[in-house]
Amino acid sequence: MVADGTYTAVVDRFEGEQAVLLLEADGETVDEIVLDEDRLPENGRHVDAVLTIDLVDGEIRDSTYEEGDTERRSEHAQRRFDALSERPPGEDDSSSP
C-alpha cells in the first residue's frame, strides 16, 4: 500500500466502470489504484487525465483535475510521436542531382 500523501495520478485505463490510476511521485510511477469512475472529477474522466489526489489510509480524500498538466503531457507525447514518425532522408530521397 502506498503511503498517505499528495500524488500526481494519471488515468491509465477504464475496466468497465472502474478507473485505473497510476500514482506518481517525483516523476516515477510508484503504484496504481482502482476506483469507481464516478469518484473522479467529471472533467477528469478520460484516459491520460492528470489529477492531483490526496490519499489518507489508502483512500482518496480529494482529487483535482489538472487541465494544464493534462494538455502539456498530451502535447509532449504528440511532439515525440511526430519526431519519431519523421523518416530521415535516404540516398534515394535526396534532391541533389
Short mmCIF file of the C-alpha atoms (twelve columns), coordinates in Angstrom:
data_MODEL
# 
_entry.id   MODEL 
# 
loop_
_atom_site.group_PDB 
_atom_site.id 
_atom_site.type_symbol 
_atom_site.label_atom_id 
_atom_site.label_alt_id 
_atom_site.label_comp_id 
_atom_site.label_asym_id 
_atom_site.label_seq_id 
_atom_site.Cartn_x 
_atom_site.Cartn_y 
_atom_site.Cartn_z 
_atom_site.pdbx_PDB_model_num 
ATOM 1  C CA . MET A 1  0.000   0.000  0.000   1 
ATOM 2  C CA . VAL A 2  1.255   3.460  -0.909  1 
ATOM 3  C CA . ALA A 3  1.905   5.940  1.898   1 
ATOM 4  C CA . ASP A 4  -0.512  8.726  2.748   1 
ATOM 5  C CA . GLY A 5  0.167   11.974 0.929   1 
ATOM 6  C CA . THR A 6  -0.438  14.008 -2.184  1 
ATOM 7  C CA . TYR A 7  0.279   12.377 -5.538  1 
ATOM 8  C CA . THR A 8  0.003   13.039 -9.221  1 
ATOM 9  C CA . ALA A 9  -2.310  10.426 -10.713 1 
ATOM 10 C CA . VAL A 10 -2.815  9.658  -14.389 1 
ATOM 11 C CA . VAL A 11 -5.906  7.839  -15.635 1 
ATOM 12 C CA . ASP A 12 -4.373  4.828  -17.371 1 
ATOM 13 C CA . ARG A 13 -7.473  2.954  -18.473 1 
ATOM 14 C CA . PHE A 14 -11.044 2.003  -17.704 1 
ATOM 15 C CA . GLU A 15 -12.207 -1.506 -16.969 1 
ATOM 16 C CA . GLY A 16 -15.967 -1.379 -17.099 1 
ATOM 17 C CA . GLU A 17 -16.992 1.302  -14.629 1 
ATOM 18 C CA . GLN A 18 -13.644 1.166  -12.823 1 
ATOM 19 C CA . ALA A 19 -10.803 3.626  -13.451 1 
ATOM 20 C CA . VAL A 20 -7.187  2.526  -13.070 1 
ATOM 21 C CA . LEU A 21 -4.927  5.368  -11.948 1 
ATOM 22 C CA . LEU A 22 -1.136  5.305  -11.971 1 
ATOM 23 C CA . LEU A 23 0.308   7.175  -8.996  1 
ATOM 24 C CA . GLU A 24 3.478   9.185  -9.486  1 
ATOM 25 C CA . ALA A 25 5.975   10.600 -7.030  1 
ATOM 26 C CA . ASP A 26 8.983   12.595 -8.223  1 
ATOM 27 C CA . GLY A 27 8.109   11.753 -11.847 1 
ATOM 28 C CA . GLU A 28 8.169   7.981  -11.281 1 
ATOM 29 C CA . THR A 29 5.202   5.601  -11.184 1 
ATOM 30 C CA . VAL A 30 5.027   4.231  -7.644  1 
ATOM 31 C CA . ASP A 31 1.694   2.388  -7.527  1 
ATOM 32 C CA . GLU A 32 -1.718  2.055  -9.084  1 
ATOM 33 C CA . ILE A 33 -5.171  2.274  -7.613  1 
ATOM 34 C CA . VAL A 34 -8.577  1.242  -8.910  1 
ATOM 35 C CA . LEU A 35 -11.732 3.144  -8.069  1 
ATOM 36 C CA . ASP A 36 -15.238 3.704  -9.362  1 
ATOM 37 C CA . GLU A 37 -15.217 6.062  -12.342 1 
ATOM 38 C CA . ASP A 38 -17.846 8.269  -10.715 1 
ATOM 39 C CA . ARG A 39 -15.378 9.130  -7.924  1 
ATOM 40 C CA . LEU A 40 -13.229 11.036 -10.435 1 
ATOM 41 C CA . PRO A 41 -13.844 14.723 -11.130 1 
ATOM 42 C CA . GLU A 42 -16.256 14.880 -14.061 1 
ATOM 43 C CA . ASN A 43 -13.786 16.648 -16.374 1 
ATOM 44 C CA . GLY A 44 -11.083 14.096 -15.481 1 
ATOM 45 C CA . ARG A 45 -12.978 11.009 -16.608 1 
ATOM 46 C CA . HIS A 46 -10.843 10.222 -19.633 1 
ATOM 47 C CA . VAL A 47 -7.662  8.309  -20.398 1 
ATOM 48 C CA . ASP A 48 -4.484  10.343 -19.764 1 
ATOM 49 C CA . ALA A 49 -6.258  12.829 -17.485 1 
ATOM 50 C CA . VAL A 50 -3.834  14.171 -14.878 1 
ATOM 51 C CA . LEU A 51 -5.139  14.562 -11.339 1 
ATOM 52 C CA . THR A 52 -3.750  15.653 -8.012  1 
ATOM 53 C CA . ILE A 53 -5.019  13.312 -5.315  1 
ATOM 54 C CA . ASP A 54 -4.744  13.202 -1.540  1 
ATOM 55 C CA . LEU A 55 -4.560  9.723  -0.014  1 
ATOM 56 C CA . VAL A 56 -5.413  9.026  3.613   1 
ATOM 57 C CA . ASP A 57 -5.409  5.453  4.903   1 
ATOM 58 C CA . GLY A 58 -5.246  4.197  1.310   1 
ATOM 59 C CA . GLU A 59 -8.405  6.091  0.321   1 
ATOM 60 C CA . ILE A 60 -8.729  9.122  -1.932  1 
ATOM 61 C CA . ARG A 61 -9.935  12.031 0.176   1 
ATOM 62 C CA . ASP A 62 -9.683  14.699 -2.510  1 
ATOM 63 C CA . SER A 63 -8.965  14.832 -6.234  1 
ATOM 64 C CA . THR A 64 -8.499  17.738 -8.612  1 
ATOM 65 C CA . TYR A 65 -8.324  17.602 -12.395 1 
ATOM 66 C CA . GLU A 66 -5.170  19.327 -13.669 1 
ATOM 67 C CA . GLU A 67 -6.185  20.608 -17.104 1 
ATOM 68 C CA . GLY A 68 -2.881  22.378 -17.823 1 
ATOM 69 C CA . ASP A 69 -0.781  19.332 -16.901 1 
ATOM 70 C CA . THR A 70 -3.042  17.098 -18.996 1 
ATOM 71 C CA . GLU A 71 -2.642  19.363 -22.023 1 
ATOM 72 C CA . ARG A 72 1.153   19.667 -21.577 1 
ATOM 73 C CA . ARG A 73 1.591   15.895 -21.381 1 
ATOM 74 C CA . SER A 74 -0.602  15.375 -24.426 1 
ATOM 75 C CA . GLU A 75 1.327   17.962 -26.454 1 
ATOM 76 C CA . HIS A 76 4.663   16.475 -25.359 1 
ATOM 77 C CA . ALA A 77 3.534   12.982 -26.375 1 
ATOM 78 C CA . GLN A 78 2.343   14.305 -29.758 1 
ATOM 79 C CA . ARG A 79 5.682   16.055 -30.388 1 
ATOM 80 C CA . ARG A 80 7.561   12.839 -29.562 1 
ATOM 81 C CA . PHE A 81 5.310   10.842 -31.878 1 
ATOM 82 C CA . ASP A 82 5.766   13.398 -34.665 1 
ATOM 83 C CA . ALA A 83 9.552   13.333 -34.250 1 
ATOM 84 C CA . LEU A 84 9.623   9.542  -34.330 1 
ATOM 85 C CA . SER A 85 7.408   9.403  -37.403 1 
ATOM 86 C CA . GLU A 86 9.712   11.637 -39.458 1 
ATOM 87 C CA . ARG A 87 11.794  9.431  -41.674 1 
ATOM 88 C CA . PRO A 88 15.392  10.576 -42.137 1 
ATOM 89 C CA . PRO A 89 16.207  11.189 -45.804 1 
ATOM 90 C CA . GLY A 90 17.821  8.251  -47.544 1 
ATOM 91 C CA . GLU A 91 20.031  8.220  -50.604 1 
ATOM 92 C CA . ASP A 92 17.056  7.907  -52.948 1 
ATOM 93 C CA . ASP A 93 15.255  10.789 -51.172 1 
ATOM 94 C CA . SER A 94 17.950  13.405 -51.719 1 
ATOM 95 C CA . SER A 95 17.143  16.246 -54.037 1 
ATOM 96 C CA . SER A 96 20.699  16.775 -55.266 1 
ATOM 97 C CA . PRO A 97 21.385  15.863 -58.916 1 
# 
